[in-house]
Amino acid sequence: MLSHFFLMVLYAFLVSVFFTLLWRRRRREQVKLFLQLFLGMVGGGLLVAWLMYPFPPGPPAPIP
Amino acid sequence: MADTASNETKPAPALPRVGNPVVAVVAALLIPGLGHVYLRRWRRGLAFLVLVAVSLWVGCALKGNLYQREPNDPLSILATLGAMGMGISYVLLRMMGYAGDILSAGYEYGTAFLLTAGLMNWLLVLDAWDISRGKKE
């Protein structure tokens, strides 16, 4: 359940709802902004992941 | 001509001031959403409380880092100020000895959730100030 994708979607959802309630008052504008933010974050995350896919992960970072 | 110009730059009608701005800011800083509740924005205040609380809870469940000032890391001051925005929760977590776990699989995500909870509440503090001063609905 706690996959990278799930956590990314959860984060995008929380932040999108937050800014929607903070910046918009009318329901129609709220829905529009929510979709823009949510899909932008999730879609942007997937796009960056896809661009990084060909690169090898490399060794794990040292623990300080 | 002058009338047209004055119409174009006509400011929006002023909103009424609500409550005491200082009380609203202090309430918002202590408990997320309480400033909005004080300003009679009940539903929004409760929604903000739930959002910040969920972010905080997920961050703690993932054992993320709750920033505190590091001796040789000036940027940690900014991160600490951001995290301290979560208000009384930050103090309580510190008092309870919460430190996060860098070996936890969700450490990085948890850190992002905790920092976001603090930053969201800083924005709520500013929002409560604006509403109370009549600059925002």
N, CA and C atoms of all chains as a GROMACS GRO file, in nm:
protein
  603
    1MET      N    1   0.084  -0.121   0.000
    1MET     CA    2   0.000   0.000   0.000
    1MET      C    3   0.087   0.126   0.000
    2LEU      N    4   0.194   0.126   0.082
    2LEU     CA    5   0.278   0.246   0.090
    2LEU      C    6   0.383   0.244  -0.022
    3SER      N    7   0.336   0.252  -0.143
    3SER     CA    8   0.428   0.258  -0.256
    3SER      C    9   0.466   0.403  -0.282
    4HIS      N   10   0.568   0.422  -0.364
    4HIS     CA   11   0.606   0.557  -0.404
    4HIS      C   12   0.488   0.627  -0.471
    5PHE      N   13   0.421   0.553  -0.557
    5PHE     CA   14   0.311   0.613  -0.633
    5PHE      C   15   0.197   0.655  -0.541
    6PHE      N   16   0.161   0.567  -0.447
    6PHE     CA   17   0.052   0.601  -0.354
    6PHE      C   18   0.087   0.726  -0.273
    7LEU      N   19   0.210   0.732  -0.222
    7LEU     CA   20   0.248   0.847  -0.141
    7LEU      C   21   0.252   0.975  -0.226
    8MET      N   22   0.294   0.962  -0.349
    8MET     CA   23   0.296   1.078  -0.437
    8MET      C   24   0.154   1.129  -0.464
    9VAL      N   25   0.063   1.035  -0.489
    9VAL     CA   26  -0.077   1.073  -0.514
    9VAL      C   27  -0.140   1.134  -0.389
   10LEU      N   28  -0.111   1.075  -0.274
   10LEU     CA   29  -0.164   1.128  -0.148
   10LEU      C   30  -0.113   1.270  -0.124
   11TYR      N   31   0.016   1.290  -0.145
   11TYR     CA   32   0.075   1.423  -0.128
   11TYR      C   33   0.012   1.523  -0.223
   12ALA      N   34   0.000   1.484  -0.349
   12ALA     CA   35  -0.060   1.574  -0.449
   12ALA      C   36  -0.204   1.607  -0.413
   13PHE      N   37  -0.277   1.508  -0.362
   13PHE     CA   38  -0.416   1.530  -0.324
   13PHE      C   39  -0.426   1.632  -0.209
   14LEU      N   40  -0.347   1.610  -0.104
   14LEU     CA   41  -0.353   1.700   0.012
   14LEU      C   42  -0.317   1.844  -0.028
   15VAL      N   43  -0.210   1.858  -0.102
   15VAL     CA   44  -0.165   1.993  -0.141
   15VAL      C   45  -0.265   2.059  -0.236
   16SER      N   46  -0.322   1.981  -0.325
   16SER     CA   47  -0.419   2.036  -0.421
   16SER      C   48  -0.545   2.084  -0.350
   17VAL      N   49  -0.596   2.002  -0.258
   17VAL     CA   50  -0.715   2.043  -0.184
   17VAL      C   51  -0.685   2.168  -0.101
   18PHE      N   52  -0.567   2.170  -0.040
   18PHE     CA   53  -0.530   2.284   0.044
   18PHE      C   54  -0.531   2.414  -0.036
   19PHE      N   55  -0.461   2.415  -0.150
   19PHE     CA   56  -0.454   2.539  -0.227
   19PHE      C   57  -0.587   2.573  -0.293
   20THR      N   58  -0.665   2.473  -0.323
   20THR     CA   59  -0.797   2.498  -0.379
   20THR      C   60  -0.884   2.574  -0.277
   21LEU      N   61  -0.883   2.526  -0.154
   21LEU     CA   62  -0.963   2.592  -0.050
   21LEU      C   63  -0.906   2.729  -0.013
   22LEU      N   64  -0.774   2.742  -0.027
   22LEU     CA   65  -0.710   2.869   0.011
   22LEU      C   66  -0.732   2.977  -0.094
   23TRP      N   67  -0.734   2.939  -0.219
   23TRP     CA   68  -0.731   3.039  -0.327
   23TRP      C   69  -0.863   3.060  -0.398
   24ARG      N   70  -0.956   2.968  -0.390
   24ARG     CA   71  -1.081   2.980  -0.464
   24ARG      C   72  -1.201   2.966  -0.371
   25ARG      N   73  -1.309   3.038  -0.406
   25ARG     CA   74  -1.430   3.032  -0.325
   25ARG      C   75  -1.547   2.966  -0.398
   26ARG      N   76  -1.555   2.986  -0.528
   26ARG     CA   77  -1.668   2.930  -0.602
   26ARG      C   78  -1.640   2.786  -0.641
   27ARG      N   79  -1.744   2.704  -0.633
   27ARG     CA   80  -1.728   2.561  -0.652
   27ARG      C   81  -1.669   2.526  -0.788
   28ARG      N   82  -1.720   2.591  -0.891
   28ARG     CA   83  -1.673   2.561  -1.026
   28ARG      C   84  -1.522   2.592  -1.041
   29GLU      N   85  -1.481   2.706  -0.986
   29GLU     CA   86  -1.338   2.744  -0.993
   29GLU      C   87  -1.254   2.650  -0.908
   30GLN      N   88  -1.313   2.604  -0.796
   30GLN     CA   89  -1.240   2.512  -0.708
   30GLN      C   90  -1.211   2.381  -0.780
   31VAL      N   91  -1.313   2.329  -0.847
   31VAL     CA   92  -1.295   2.202  -0.919
   31VAL      C   93  -1.188   2.217  -1.028
   32LYS      N   94  -1.194   2.328  -1.098
   32LYS     CA   95  -1.098   2.352  -1.206
   32LYS      C   96  -0.955   2.360  -1.152
   33LEU      N   97  -0.937   2.440  -1.046
   33LEU     CA   98  -0.802   2.454  -0.991
   33LEU      C   99  -0.753   2.323  -0.932
   34PHE      N  100  -0.842   2.250  -0.863
   34PHE     CA  101  -0.802   2.122  -0.805
   34PHE      C  102  -0.750   2.027  -0.913
   35LEU      N  103  -0.824   2.017  -1.020
   35LEU     CA  104  -0.783   1.926  -1.128
   35LEU      C  105  -0.651   1.971  -1.190
   36GLN      N  106  -0.634   2.102  -1.208
   36GLN     CA  107  -0.508   2.152  -1.264
   36GLN      C  108  -0.390   2.117  -1.174
   37LEU      N  109  -0.406   2.142  -1.044
   37LEU     CA  110  -0.296   2.116  -0.951
   37LEU      C  111  -0.268   1.966  -0.938
   38PHE      N  112  -0.376   1.890  -0.915
   38PHE     CA  113  -0.360   1.747  -0.890
   38PHE      C  114  -0.302   1.675  -1.011
   39LEU      N  115  -0.362   1.697  -1.125
   39LEU     CA  116  -0.314   1.629  -1.246
   39LEU      C  117  -0.176   1.681  -1.286
   40GLY      N  118  -0.151   1.808  -1.261
   40GLY     CA  119  -0.019   1.864  -1.292
   40GLY      C  120   0.090   1.799  -1.208
   41MET      N  121   0.061   1.782  -1.079
   41MET     CA  122   0.163   1.722  -0.991
   41MET      C  123   0.183   1.574  -1.021
   42VAL      N  124   0.073   1.500  -1.032
   42VAL     CA  125   0.085   1.356  -1.058
   42VAL      C  126   0.143   1.333  -1.198
   43GLY      N  127   0.090   1.404  -1.295
   43GLY     CA  128   0.140   1.390  -1.432
   43GLY      C  129   0.286   1.432  -1.444
   44GLY      N  130   0.320   1.544  -1.378
   44GLY     CA  131   0.458   1.591  -1.380
   44GLY      C  132   0.552   1.490  -1.314
   45GLY      N  133   0.507   1.432  -1.203
   45GLY     CA  134   0.587   1.330  -1.134
   45GLY      C  135   0.611   1.209  -1.222
   46LEU      N  136   0.506   1.164  -1.290
   46LEU     CA  137   0.521   1.048  -1.380
   46LEU      C  138   0.612   1.081  -1.498
   47LEU      N  139   0.600   1.204  -1.546
   47LEU     CA  140   0.685   1.244  -1.660
   47LEU      C  141   0.833   1.245  -1.620
   48VAL      N  142   0.861   1.301  -1.503
   48VAL     CA  143   1.000   1.304  -1.456
   48VAL      C  144   1.050   1.162  -1.432
   49ALA      N  145   0.964   1.076  -1.374
   49ALA     CA  146   1.003   0.937  -1.351
   49ALA      C  147   1.033   0.867  -1.483
   50TRP      N  148   0.950   0.894  -1.583
   50TRP     CA  149   0.971   0.832  -1.714
   50TRP      C  150   1.102   0.880  -1.777
   51LEU      N  151   1.133   1.010  -1.760
   51LEU     CA  152   1.257   1.063  -1.815
   51LEU      C  153   1.380   1.005  -1.745
   52MET      N  154   1.363   0.972  -1.616
   52MET     CA  155   1.476   0.919  -1.539
   52MET      C  156   1.492   0.768  -1.557
   53TYR      N  157   1.393   0.704  -1.618
   53TYR     CA  158   1.391   0.558  -1.624
   53TYR      C  159   1.517   0.498  -1.687
   54PRO      N  160   1.571   0.556  -1.796
   54PRO     CA  161   1.688   0.493  -1.859
   54PRO      C  162   1.816   0.499  -1.775
   55PHE      N  163   1.818   0.590  -1.676
   55PHE     CA  164   1.940   0.606  -1.598
   55PHE      C  165   1.946   0.504  -1.484
   56PRO      N  166   2.061   0.443  -1.465
   56PRO     CA  167   2.073   0.344  -1.357
   56PRO      C  168   2.066   0.413  -1.221
   57PRO      N  169   2.014   0.345  -1.118
   57PRO     CA  170   2.000   0.410  -0.987
   57PRO      C  171   2.133   0.435  -0.917
   58GLY      N  172   2.236   0.356  -0.944
   58GLY     CA  173   2.364   0.376  -0.877
   58GLY      C  174   2.364   0.319  -0.736
   59PRO      N  175   2.476   0.328  -0.667
   59PRO     CA  176   2.485   0.272  -0.532
   59PRO      C  177   2.404   0.356  -0.433
   60PRO      N  178   2.359   0.296  -0.326
   60PRO     CA  179   2.282   0.373  -0.226
   60PRO      C  180   2.370   0.480  -0.160
   61ALA      N  181   2.305   0.590  -0.123
   61ALA     CA  182   2.378   0.699  -0.060
   61ALA      C  183   2.426   0.656   0.078
   62PRO      N  184   2.544   0.704   0.119
   62PRO     CA  185   2.593   0.669   0.253
   62PRO      C  186   2.507   0.732   0.360
   63ILE      N  187   2.490   0.660   0.468
   63ILE     CA  188   2.412   0.712   0.580
   63ILE      C  189   2.501   0.798   0.668
   64PRO      N  190   2.465   0.924   0.689
   64PRO     CA  191   2.551   1.011   0.769
   64PRO      C  192   2.557   0.967   0.915
   65MET      N  193  -1.269   6.137  -2.028
   65MET     CA  194  -1.140   6.070  -2.030
   65MET      C  195  -1.091   6.039  -1.889
   66ALA      N  196  -1.097   6.142  -1.807
   66ALA     CA  197  -1.053   6.123  -1.668
   66ALA      C  198  -1.145   6.026  -1.596
   67ASP      N  199  -1.277   6.033  -1.630
   67ASP     CA  200  -1.372   5.942  -1.567
   67ASP      C  201  -1.343   5.798  -1.605
   68THR      N  202  -1.309   5.777  -1.734
   68THR     CA  203  -1.279   5.642  -1.780
   68THR      C  204  -1.158   5.586  -1.707
   69ALA      N  205  -1.055   5.670  -1.696
   69ALA     CA  206  -0.934   5.624  -1.628
   69ALA      C  207  -0.962   5.591  -1.482
   70SER      N  208  -1.044   5.675  -1.419
   70SER     CA  209  -1.071   5.649  -1.277
   70SER      C  210  -1.156   5.524  -1.260
   71ASN      N  211  -1.243   5.495  -1.360
   71ASN     CA  212  -1.323   5.374  -1.350
   71ASN      C  213  -1.238   5.248  -1.363
   72GLU      N  214  -1.136   5.257  -1.452
   72GLU     CA  215  -1.053   5.139  -1.473
   72GLU      C  216  -0.970   5.104  -1.351
   73THR      N  217  -0.930   5.207  -1.277
   73THR     CA  218  -0.846   5.182  -1.160
   73THR      C  219  -0.928   5.181  -1.031
   74LYS      N  220  -1.056   5.172  -1.046
   74LYS     CA  221  -1.142   5.174  -0.927
   74LYS      C  222  -1.116   5.050  -0.840
   75PRO      N  223  -1.082   5.070  -0.714
   75PRO     CA  224  -1.052   4.953  -0.630
   75PRO      C  225  -1.179   4.873  -0.599
   76ALA      N  226  -1.159   4.746  -0.569
   76ALA     CA  227  -1.271   4.660  -0.532
   76ALA      C  228  -1.330   4.709  -0.401
   77PRO      N  229  -1.461   4.688  -0.382
   77PRO     CA  230  -1.522   4.732  -0.256
   77PRO      C  231  -1.457   4.664  -0.137
   78ALA      N  232  -1.434   4.746  -0.033
   78ALA     CA  233  -1.364   4.694   0.084
   78ALA      C  234  -1.450   4.590   0.156
   79LEU      N  235  -1.384   4.485   0.202
   79LEU     CA  236  -1.453   4.383   0.279
   79LEU      C  237  -1.453   4.424   0.426
   80PRO      N  238  -1.553   4.381   0.501
   80PRO     CA  239  -1.555   4.419   0.643
   80PRO      C  240  -1.444   4.349   0.721
   81ARG      N  241  -1.394   4.421   0.819
   81ARG     CA  242  -1.294   4.360   0.908
   81ARG      C  243  -1.365   4.261   1.000
   82VAL      N  244  -1.294   4.155   1.031
   82VAL     CA  245  -1.353   4.051   1.116
   82VAL      C  246  -1.259   4.023   1.231
   83GLY      N  247  -1.312   4.027   1.353
   83GLY     CA  248  -1.233   3.990   1.470
   83GLY      C  249  -1.107   4.072   1.488
   84ASN      N  250  -1.021   4.021   1.573
   84ASN     CA  251  -0.894   4.086   1.602
   84ASN      C  252  -0.783   4.013   1.524
   85PRO      N  253  -0.710   4.085   1.438
   85PRO     CA  254  -0.608   4.018   1.357
   85PRO      C  255  -0.502   3.945   1.438
   86VAL      N  256  -0.462   4.004   1.549
   86VAL     CA  257  -0.357   3.942   1.630
   86VAL      C  258  -0.407   3.811   1.691
   87VAL      N  259  -0.530   3.812   1.740
   87VAL     CA  260  -0.587   3.689   1.796
   87VAL      C  261  -0.600   3.583   1.688
   88ALA      N  262  -0.642   3.626   1.569
   88ALA     CA  263  -0.658   3.531   1.458
   88ALA      C  264  -0.524   3.467   1.422
   89VAL      N  265  -0.418   3.550   1.419
   89VAL     CA  266  -0.286   3.498   1.383
   89VAL      C  267  -0.234   3.402   1.490
   90VAL      N  268  -0.249   3.441   1.616
   90VAL     CA  269  -0.200   3.355   1.724
   90VAL      C  270  -0.277   3.223   1.725
   91ALA      N  271  -0.408   3.232   1.709
   91ALA     CA  272  -0.491   3.109   1.707
   91ALA      C  273  -0.450   3.019   1.591
   92ALA      N  274  -0.429   3.081   1.474
   92ALA     CA  275  -0.391   3.002   1.356
   92ALA      C  276  -0.254   2.940   1.372
   93LEU      N  277  -0.166   3.011   1.440
   93LEU     CA  278  -0.030   2.960   1.458
   93LEU      C  279  -0.027   2.846   1.559
   94LEU      N  280  -0.113   2.855   1.660
   94LEU     CA  281  -0.113   2.749   1.762
   94LEU      C  282  -0.174   2.621   1.708
   95ILE      N  283  -0.293   2.631   1.652
   95ILE     CA  284  -0.363   2.512   1.600
   95ILE      C  285  -0.409   2.541   1.458
   96PRO      N  286  -0.365   2.461   1.362
   96PRO     CA  287  -0.405   2.485   1.223
   96PRO      C  288  -0.557   2.492   1.206
   97GLY      N  289  -0.604   2.597   1.142
   97GLY     CA  290  -0.747   2.612   1.116
   97GLY      C  291  -0.822   2.688   1.223
   98LEU      N  292  -0.761   2.701   1.343
   98LEU     CA  293  -0.831   2.768   1.452
   98LEU      C  294  -0.851   2.917   1.422
   99GLY      N  295  -0.758   2.975   1.349
   99GLY     CA  296  -0.773   3.116   1.311
   99GLY      C  297  -0.895   3.136   1.224
  100HIS      N  298  -0.917   3.044   1.132
  100HIS     CA  299  -1.035   3.055   1.046
  100HIS      C  300  -1.164   3.029   1.124
  101VAL      N  301  -1.157   2.936   1.218
  101VAL     CA  302  -1.274   2.911   1.301
  101VAL      C  303  -1.307   3.036   1.383
  102TYR      N  304  -1.203   3.100   1.438
  102TYR     CA  305  -1.223   3.224   1.513
  102TYR      C  306  -1.288   3.331   1.426
  103LEU      N  307  -1.251   3.333   1.298
  103LEU     CA  308  -1.307   3.431   1.204
  103LEU      C  309  -1.439   3.385   1.143
  104ARG      N  310  -1.494   3.281   1.199
  104ARG     CA  311  -1.625   3.226   1.160
  104ARG      C  312  -1.625   3.164   1.021
  105ARG      N  313  -1.510   3.118   0.980
  105ARG     CA  314  -1.502   3.037   0.857
  105ARG      C  315  -1.492   2.891   0.903
  106TRP      N  316  -1.603   2.841   0.956
  106TRP     CA  317  -1.602   2.712   1.024
  106TRP      C  318  -1.559   2.598   0.933
  107ARG      N  319  -1.628   2.589   0.821
  107ARG     CA  320  -1.603   2.474   0.734
  107ARG      C  321  -1.461   2.475   0.680
  108ARG      N  322  -1.416   2.593   0.638
  108ARG     CA  323  -1.280   2.602   0.586
  108ARG      C  324  -1.178   2.572   0.697
  109GLY      N  325  -1.204   2.625   0.816
  109GLY     CA  326  -1.112   2.601   0.927
  109GLY      C  327  -1.100   2.453   0.960
  110LEU      N  328  -1.214   2.384   0.964
  110LEU     CA  329  -1.210   2.241   0.993
  110LEU      C  330  -1.141   2.163   0.881
  111ALA      N  331  -1.167   2.204   0.757
  111ALA     CA  332  -1.102   2.138   0.643
  111ALA      C  333  -0.951   2.155   0.650
  112PHE      N  334  -0.907   2.276   0.684
  112PHE     CA  335  -0.762   2.301   0.695
  112PHE      C  336  -0.702   2.221   0.811
  113LEU      N  337  -0.776   2.212   0.921
  113LEU     CA  338  -0.728   2.133   1.033
  113LEU      C  339  -0.706   1.988   0.992
  114VAL      N  340  -0.804   1.932   0.921
  114VAL     CA  341  -0.793   1.792   0.877
  114VAL      C  342  -0.674   1.775   0.781
  115LEU      N  343  -0.659   1.868   0.688
  115LEU     CA  344  -0.551   1.856   0.589
  115LEU      C  345  -0.413   1.859   0.655
  116VAL      N  346  -0.394   1.956   0.744
  116VAL     CA  347  -0.264   1.966   0.812
  116VAL      C  348  -0.243   1.847   0.904
  117ALA      N  349  -0.349   1.804   0.974
  117ALA     CA  350  -0.336   1.691   1.066
  117ALA      C  351  -0.302   1.562   0.990
  118VAL      N  352  -0.365   1.540   0.876
  118VAL     CA  353  -0.335   1.420   0.798
  118VAL      C  354  -0.190   1.424   0.749
  119SER      N  355  -0.147   1.540   0.703
  119SER     CA  356  -0.009   1.554   0.657
  119SER      C  357   0.089   1.527   0.772
  120LEU      N  358   0.055   1.578   0.887
  120LEU     CA  359   0.140   1.557   1.006
  120LEU      C  360   0.143   1.409   1.045
  121TRP      N  361   0.025   1.349   1.045
  121TRP     CA  362   0.015   1.208   1.085
  121TRP      C  363   0.091   1.117   0.989
  122VAL      N  364   0.075   1.140   0.861
  122VAL     CA  365   0.146   1.058   0.762
  122VAL      C  366   0.297   1.077   0.777
  123GLY      N  367   0.338   1.203   0.798
  123GLY     CA  368   0.481   1.230   0.816
  123GLY      C  369   0.540   1.157   0.935
  124CYS      N  370   0.464   1.155   1.045
  124CYS     CA  371   0.511   1.085   1.165
  124CYS      C  372   0.508   0.934   1.144
  125ALA      N  373   0.404   0.884   1.078
  125ALA     CA  374   0.391   0.740   1.054
  125ALA      C  375   0.507   0.690   0.966
  126LEU      N  376   0.552   0.775   0.877
  126LEU     CA  377   0.664   0.737   0.789
  126LEU      C  378   0.800   0.765   0.854
  127LYS      N  379   0.796   0.817   0.976
  127LYS     CA  380   0.917   0.846   1.054
  127LYS      C  381   1.007   0.947   0.983
  128GLY      N  382   0.944   1.051   0.930
  128GLY     CA  383   1.021   1.155   0.863
  128GLY      C  384   1.095   1.243   0.962
  129ASN      N  385   1.181   1.326   0.908
  129ASN     CA  386   1.264   1.415   0.990
  129ASN      C  387   1.183   1.538   1.031
  130LEU      N  388   1.182   1.566   1.161
  130LEU     CA  389   1.124   1.691   1.209
  130LEU      C  390   1.242   1.787   1.228
  131TYR      N  391   1.253   1.881   1.136
  131TYR     CA  392   1.375   1.962   1.131
  131TYR      C  393   1.402   2.036   1.261
  132GLN      N  394   1.529   2.041   1.295
  132GLN     CA  395   1.576   2.129   1.401
  132GLN      C  396   1.713   2.183   1.358
  133ARG      N  397   1.754   2.291   1.420
  133ARG     CA  398   1.874   2.359   1.376
  133ARG      C  399   1.998   2.272   1.395
  134GLU      N  400   2.076   2.262   1.289
  134GLU     CA  401   2.202   2.188   1.295
  134GLU      C  402   2.317   2.289   1.304
  135PRO      N  403   2.421   2.258   1.380
  135PRO     CA  404   2.529   2.355   1.404
  135PRO      C  405   2.595   2.409   1.276
  136ASN      N  406   2.628   2.323   1.183
  136ASN     CA  407   2.704   2.368   1.065
  136ASN      C  408   2.619   2.368   0.939
  137ASP      N  409   2.491   2.390   0.954
  137ASP     CA  410   2.402   2.385   0.838
  137ASP      C  411   2.303   2.502   0.846
  138PRO      N  412   2.340   2.616   0.784
  138PRO     CA  413   2.253   2.734   0.793
  138PRO      C  414   2.115   2.710   0.732
  139LEU      N  415   2.109   2.626   0.629
  139LEU     CA  416   1.979   2.601   0.566
  139LEU      C  417   1.882   2.529   0.660
  140SER      N  418   1.938   2.460   0.760
  140SER     CA  419   1.851   2.390   0.855
  140SER      C  420   1.767   2.490   0.934
  141ILE      N  421   1.814   2.615   0.944
  141ILE     CA  422   1.736   2.717   1.015
  141ILE      C  423   1.606   2.744   0.939
  142LEU      N  424   1.618   2.758   0.807
  142LEU     CA  425   1.498   2.782   0.726
  142LEU      C  426   1.402   2.664   0.735
  143ALA      N  427   1.457   2.543   0.724
  143ALA     CA  428   1.372   2.424   0.731
  143ALA      C  429   1.304   2.414   0.868
  144THR      N  430   1.378   2.449   0.973
  144THR     CA  431   1.320   2.444   1.107
  144THR      C  432   1.208   2.546   1.121
  145LEU      N  433   1.231   2.666   1.069
  145LEU     CA  434   1.125   2.768   1.075
  145LEU      C  435   1.001   2.720   0.998
  146GLY      N  436   1.023   2.656   0.886
  146GLY     CA  437   0.911   2.603   0.809
  146GLY      C  438   0.835   2.498   0.886
  147ALA      N  439   0.907   2.405   0.947
  147ALA     CA  440   0.842   2.298   1.022
  147ALA      C  441   0.772   2.352   1.147
  148MET      N  442   0.828   2.457   1.206
  148MET     CA  443   0.767   2.513   1.327
  148MET      C  444   0.632   2.578   1.299
  149GLY      N  445   0.601   2.598   1.171
  149GLY     CA  446   0.471   2.652   1.136
  149GLY      C  447   0.356   2.565   1.180
  150MET      N  448   0.382   2.438   1.206
  150MET     CA  449   0.272   2.349   1.249
  150MET      C  450   0.225   2.382   1.390
  151GLY      N  451   0.293   2.474   1.455
  151GLY     CA  452   0.244   2.528   1.582
  151GLY      C  453   0.271   2.438   1.700
  152ILE      N  454   0.168   2.419   1.780
  152ILE     CA  455   0.185   2.348   1.906
  152ILE      C  456   0.224   2.202   1.882
  153SER      N  457   0.190   2.150   1.766
  153SER     CA  458   0.226   2.012   1.734
  153SER      C  459   0.378   1.995   1.731
  154TYR      N  460   0.446   2.095   1.679
  154TYR     CA  461   0.593   2.089   1.673
  154TYR      C  462   0.650   2.079   1.815
  155VAL      N  463   0.598   2.163   1.903
  155VAL     CA  464   0.648   2.164   2.041
  155VAL      C  465   0.619   2.030   2.108
  156LEU      N  466   0.497   1.980   2.088
  156LEU     CA  467   0.459   1.852   2.150
  156LEU      C  468   0.546   1.738   2.099
  157LEU      N  469   0.567   1.735   1.969
  157LEU     CA  470   0.650   1.627   1.913
  157LEU      C  471   0.793   1.634   1.967
  158ARG      N  472   0.845   1.755   1.980
  158ARG     CA  473   0.980   1.771   2.037
  158ARG      C  474   0.983   1.724   2.182
  159MET      N  475   0.879   1.763   2.257
  159MET     CA  476   0.874   1.724   2.399
  159MET      C  477   0.862   1.573   2.414
  160MET      N  478   0.794   1.510   2.318
  160MET     CA  479   0.776   1.364   2.323
  160MET      C  480   0.900   1.291   2.274
  161GLY      N  481   0.999   1.368   2.229
  161GLY     CA  482   1.123   1.306   2.186
  161GLY      C  483   1.119   1.252   2.044
  162TYR      N  484   1.022   1.297   1.965
  162TYR     CA  485   1.015   1.249   1.827
  162TYR      C  486   1.138   1.297   1.750
  163ALA      N  487   1.201   1.205   1.676
  163ALA     CA  488   1.321   1.244   1.601
  163ALA      C  489   1.320   1.190   1.459
  164GLY      N  490   1.227   1.102   1.426
  164GLY     CA  491   1.231   1.041   1.294
  164GLY      C  492   1.332   0.928   1.289
  165ASP      N  493   1.337   0.860   1.179
  165ASP     CA  494   1.429   0.747   1.165
  165ASP      C  495   1.483   0.746   1.022
  166ILE      N  496   1.609   0.781   1.009
  166ILE     CA  497   1.669   0.791   0.876
  166ILE      C  498   1.676   0.656   0.806
  167LEU      N  499   1.669   0.548   0.883
  167LEU     CA  500   1.674   0.415   0.822
  167LEU      C  501   1.536   0.368   0.776
  168SER      N  502   1.433   0.444   0.811
  168SER     CA  503   1.298   0.406   0.771
  168SER      C  504   1.281   0.422   0.619
  169ALA      N  505   1.204   0.330   0.561
  169ALA     CA  506   1.185   0.332   0.414
  169ALA      C  507   1.113   0.459   0.370
  170GLY      N  508   1.029   0.514   0.457
  170GLY     CA  509   0.952   0.632   0.418
  170GLY      C  510   1.009   0.762   0.469
  171TYR      N  511   1.136   0.760   0.507
  171TYR     CA  512   1.198   0.878   0.572
  171TYR      C  513   1.186   1.004   0.486
  172GLU      N  514   1.222   0.995   0.358
  172GLU     CA  515   1.222   1.115   0.273
  172GLU      C  516   1.079   1.166   0.251
  173TYR      N  517   0.989   1.072   0.226
  173TYR     CA  518   0.849   1.113   0.209
  173TYR      C  519   0.795   1.173   0.338
  174GLY      N  520   0.825   1.108   0.449
  174GLY     CA  521   0.777   1.158   0.577
  174GLY      C  522   0.828   1.298   0.606
  175THR      N  523   0.953   1.323   0.572
  175THR     CA  524   1.010   1.457   0.591
  175THR      C  525   0.934   1.559   0.507
  176ALA      N  526   0.903   1.523   0.384
  176ALA     CA  527   0.828   1.614   0.297
  176ALA      C  528   0.689   1.643   0.354
  177PHE      N  529   0.623   1.539   0.406
  177PHE     CA  530   0.489   1.559   0.464
  177PHE      C  531   0.496   1.649   0.588
  178LEU      N  532   0.595   1.626   0.673
  178LEU     CA  533   0.607   1.708   0.795
  178LEU      C  534   0.637   1.854   0.762
  179LEU      N  535   0.730   1.874   0.671
  179LEU     CA  536   0.764   2.012   0.634
  179LEU      C  537   0.645   2.080   0.566
  180THR      N  538   0.574   2.005   0.485
  180THR     CA  539   0.456   2.061   0.418
  180THR      C  540   0.349   2.102   0.518
  181ALA      N  541   0.331   2.021   0.622
  181ALA     CA  542   0.232   2.056   0.725
  181ALA      C  543   0.266   2.191   0.787
  182GLY      N  544   0.394   2.212   0.815
  182GLY     CA  545   0.436   2.341   0.872
  182GLY      C  546   0.417   2.456   0.775
  183LEU      N  547   0.457   2.435   0.652
  183LEU     CA  548   0.445   2.543   0.552
  183LEU      C  549   0.299   2.576   0.522
  184MET      N  550   0.215   2.473   0.519
  184MET     CA  551   0.073   2.499   0.495
  184MET      C  552   0.017   2.588   0.605
  185ASN      N  553   0.058   2.559   0.729
  185ASN     CA  554   0.002   2.640   0.837
  185ASN      C  555   0.054   2.783   0.835
  186TRP      N  556   0.178   2.803   0.789
  186TRP     CA  557   0.224   2.942   0.775
  186TRP      C  558   0.134   3.018   0.678
  187LEU      N  559   0.094   2.952   0.570
  187LEU     CA  560   0.005   3.018   0.474
  187LEU      C  561  -0.132   3.044   0.537
  188LEU      N  562  -0.176   2.952   0.624
  188LEU     CA  563  -0.304   2.974   0.692
  188LEU      C  564  -0.297   3.093   0.786
  189VAL      N  565  -0.182   3.111   0.848
  189VAL     CA  566  -0.163   3.228   0.937
  189VAL      C  567  -0.179   3.356   0.856
  190LEU      N  568  -0.113   3.362   0.741
  190LEU     CA  569  -0.122   3.481   0.656
  190LEU      C  570  -0.265   3.500   0.605
  191ASP      N  571  -0.332   3.391   0.573
  191ASP     CA  572  -0.470   3.398   0.524
  191ASP      C  573  -0.563   3.452   0.633
  192ALA      N  574  -0.543   3.404   0.755
  192ALA     CA  575  -0.626   3.452   0.868
  192ALA      C  576  -0.604   3.602   0.889
  193TRP      N  577  -0.479   3.645   0.877
  193TRP     CA  578  -0.448   3.788   0.890
  193TRP      C  579  -0.523   3.869   0.784
  194ASP      N  580  -0.516   3.824   0.658
  194ASP     CA  581  -0.580   3.896   0.548
  194ASP      C  582  -0.732   3.901   0.566
  195ILE      N  583  -0.791   3.789   0.607
  195ILE     CA  584  -0.936   3.786   0.626
  195ILE      C  585  -0.977   3.883   0.738
  196SER      N  586  -0.900   3.877   0.846
  196SER     CA  587  -0.933   3.962   0.960
  196SER      C  588  -0.921   4.111   0.926
  197ARG      N  589  -0.824   4.144   0.840
  197ARG     CA  590  -0.804   4.285   0.803
  197ARG      C  591  -0.897   4.330   0.691
  198GLY      N  592  -0.980   4.240   0.643
  198GLY     CA  593  -1.074   4.275   0.537
  198GLY      C  594  -1.011   4.280   0.399
  199LYS      N  595  -0.898   4.215   0.381
  199LYS     CA  596  -0.832   4.215   0.251
  199LYS      C  597  -0.868   4.092   0.169
  200LYS      N  598  -0.939   4.002   0.229
  200LYS     CA  599  -0.972   3.878   0.161
  200LYS      C  600  -1.106   3.829   0.214
  201GLU      N  601  -1.177   3.756   0.130
  201GLU     CA  602  -1.310   3.709   0.167
  201GLU      C  603  -1.302   3.598   0.272
   0.00000   0.00000   0.00000
